[in-house]
Amino acid sequence: MENKKIAGVFYNIAQLLEIKGDSAFRINAYRKAARILEHLPKEVTDIYKEKGIKGLKEIQGIGESSAKKIEEYIKKQKITYFEELQEETAIRQIITHFFYSKGLGLQELKENAKKRKIIYSRFTKPAKQLLELAGSIEKSKEAIDKVAAWANSRKLDYTIETVFKKWLELDRLKPKEVVKKPFYKGDPMIYSQAKRKWYVISKQGEWLLYAGKESEIEWRIQ
């Protein structure tokens, strides 16, 4: 399973480099290495036991830099470069996640920032404040997700600052319950528990016994 774990770290490194705005060459190099590890028929730990770092370098597509990182993970169960990159891109990660919660992907975010449709620097300070308040990147993202779910279910706009305002309420913030009501050809319906029958309420307010199938009932979100 070490192959998949290390591949996961390499994919994460590629993602952080992309957020950072690093070169496509380096980003693709890490993704390529991750794919190689995913499909490697032999565990890298076994290769390392047999031949050391030389064996890792012999894996086709794995260069010296990647081999050293694999060695470090095998020895220490961590990759220092990944941890440093996480710290370096912390604020950008939070901003990226905030826009992702609004349905905006990284590439679209970059394009909008380049066109000045989004003033990226405007979000740096509140993202930093949120990180300090939450104590970690993951907890910051979780807080954004809770506010996003709550606001989106009510069709409300929200900002990173909204997370501050709702901070003490986060555990109580719940998405609005989706209520679906039955209709038949545009007229509302009601179910009588006493008679165990469906009725259609006409525009004149009359209760008309429904003789159709339940599959024909239209359920609308209210």
C-alpha positions in Angstrom: 0.0 0.0 0.0 3.0 2.3 0.3 2.9 2.9 -3.5 -0.6 4.3 -3.3 0.3 6.4 -0.3 3.4 8.0 -1.9 1.5 8.4 -5.1 -1.2 10.3 -3.1 1.5 12.6 -1.7 2.9 13.3 -5.2 -0.6 14.1 -6.5 -1.0 16.5 -3.6 2.4 18.1 -4.3 1.3 18.6 -8.0 -1.9 20.2 -6.8 -0.1 22.6 -4.4 2.4 23.5 -7.2 -0.5 24.3 -9.4 -2.1 26.5 -6.7 1.3 28.2 -6.3 1.5 28.9 -10.0 4.6 26.8 -10.6 5.7 25.5 -14.0 3.6 23.0 -15.9 6.8 20.9 -16.3 7.2 20.4 -12.6 3.5 19.8 -12.0 3.3 17.2 -14.7 6.5 15.5 -13.5 5.0 14.8 -10.1 1.7 13.6 -11.6 3.7 11.3 -13.9 5.6 9.9 -11.0 2.4 9.4 -9.1 0.9 7.4 -12.0 4.0 5.3 -12.3 3.8 4.4 -8.6 0.1 3.6 -8.8 0.7 1.1 -11.5 4.0 -0.3 -10.3 3.7 -4.1 -9.9 6.1 -4.3 -7.0 6.1 -2.4 -3.7 8.8 0.4 -3.6 9.6 -0.7 0.0 10.6 -4.1 -1.4 12.7 -2.5 -4.1 14.4 -0.2 -1.6 15.2 -3.2 0.7 16.8 -5.0 -2.2 18.7 -2.2 -3.9 18.4 1.0 -1.9 17.9 4.3 -3.6 19.7 2.9 -6.7 16.7 0.5 -7.2 14.3 3.4 -6.9 16.2 5.3 -9.6 16.0 2.3 -11.9 12.2 2.5 -12.0 11.4 3.9 -15.5 10.2 7.5 -15.2 11.4 8.0 -11.6 14.2 10.6 -11.5 16.7 11.3 -8.7 14.5 14.0 -7.0 11.5 11.7 -6.8 13.6 8.7 -5.7 15.0 10.8 -2.8 11.4 11.7 -1.7 10.3 8.1 -1.9 13.3 7.1 0.2 12.4 9.8 2.8 8.8 8.5 3.0 9.9 4.9 3.4 12.3 5.9 6.2 10.2 8.6 8.0 6.6 8.2 6.7 6.7 11.8 5.5 8.1 14.1 2.8 9.6 17.3 4.1 9.1 19.1 0.8 5.4 18.4 0.9 5.1 19.7 4.4 7.0 22.9 3.5 4.8 23.4 0.4 1.7 23.0 2.5 2.9 25.7 4.8 4.0 28.0 2.0 0.6 27.7 0.1 -1.7 27.6 3.2 -3.4 31.0 2.4 -3.7 30.2 -1.3 -5.2 26.8 -0.4 -7.9 28.4 1.7 -8.7 31.0 -0.9 -8.9 28.3 -3.6 -11.2 26.2 -1.4 -13.4 29.2 -0.8 -13.9 29.7 -4.5 -14.3 26.0 -5.1 -17.2 26.1 -2.6 -18.8 28.7 -4.9 -18.4 26.4 -7.9 -15.2 28.1 -9.3 -12.3 25.8 -10.2 -8.7 26.7 -10.0 -8.2 27.5 -13.7 -11.3 29.7 -13.8 -10.1 31.4 -10.7 -6.7 32.1 -12.2 -8.3 33.4 -15.4 -10.7 35.7 -13.5 -7.8 37.0 -11.4 -5.7 37.7 -14.5 -8.7 39.6 -16.0 -9.1 41.5 -12.7 -12.6 40.1 -12.4 -11.5 38.8 -9.0 -9.0 40.9 -6.9 -7.1 38.0 -5.4 -5.3 40.2 -2.8 -8.7 41.1 -1.4 -9.0 37.6 0.0 -5.5 37.2 1.4 -6.1 38.9 4.8 -9.4 37.2 5.7 -7.9 33.8 4.6 -4.9 34.4 7.0 -7.3 35.4 9.8 -9.4 32.3 9.2 -6.2 30.1 9.3 -5.2 31.7 12.6 -8.7 31.3 14.1 -9.1 27.6 12.9 -5.6 26.6 13.6 -5.1 24.5 10.5 -5.8 24.4 6.8 -8.2 21.4 7.1 -10.2 23.0 9.9 -10.4 26.2 7.8 -11.8 24.2 4.9 -14.3 22.4 7.1 -15.5 25.7 8.4 -15.9 27.1 4.9 -17.8 24.0 3.8 -20.3 24.3 6.8 -21.0 27.9 6.0 -21.3 27.2 2.2 -23.8 24.3 2.8 -25.9 26.5 5.2 -25.8 29.6 2.9 -26.3 27.7 -0.4 -29.4 25.9 0.9 -30.9 29.3 1.7 -29.7 30.9 -1.5 -27.6 33.4 0.5 -24.3 34.8 -0.6 -21.3 34.4 1.8 -17.7 35.5 2.1 -14.7 34.3 4.1 -15.7 36.9 6.6 -19.0 35.2 7.0 -17.1 32.2 8.5 -15.8 34.6 11.3 -19.3 35.9 12.0 -20.7 32.4 12.3 -17.7 30.8 14.0 -19.4 30.2 17.4 -22.5 28.8 15.6 -20.7 26.5 13.2 -21.8 23.2 14.9 -25.4 24.5 14.9 -25.4 25.6 11.2 -27.4 23.1 9.2 -28.4 23.2 5.6 -32.1 24.1 5.1 -34.2 21.0 4.9 -35.3 20.3 1.3 -39.1 20.1 1.4 -40.8 18.5 -1.6 -44.6 19.0 -2.1 -46.8 16.9 -4.4 -48.6 18.3 -7.5 -50.7 16.9 -10.2 -50.9 18.9 -13.5 -49.9 22.0 -11.6 -52.4 21.6 -8.8 -51.3 20.9 -5.2 -52.1 17.5 -3.6 -52.6 16.2 -0.1 -52.7 12.8 1.4 -55.4 11.9 3.9 -54.1 9.6 6.5 -57.6 8.8 7.7 -58.8 7.6 4.3 -55.4 6.6 3.0 -56.1 8.3 -0.3 -54.5 11.2 -2.3 -56.6 14.3 -3.2 -56.0 17.0 -5.7 -56.9 20.5 -4.5 -58.5 22.4 -7.4 -58.1 26.1 -8.0 -61.5 26.5 -6.4 -60.3 24.8 -3.2 -62.2 21.5 -3.8 -60.6 18.2 -2.7 -60.8 15.9 -5.7 -60.1 12.2 -5.2 -57.0 11.3 -7.1 -57.5 8.2 -9.3 -54.1 8.2 -11.0 -50.9 6.3 -10.2 -48.4 7.5 -7.5 -45.7 7.5 -10.2 -47.6 10.3 -12.0 -47.4 12.6 -9.0 -44.9 15.5 -9.5 -42.8 16.4 -6.5 -41.5 20.0 -6.4 -39.0 21.6 -4.1 -40.6 24.4 -2.2 
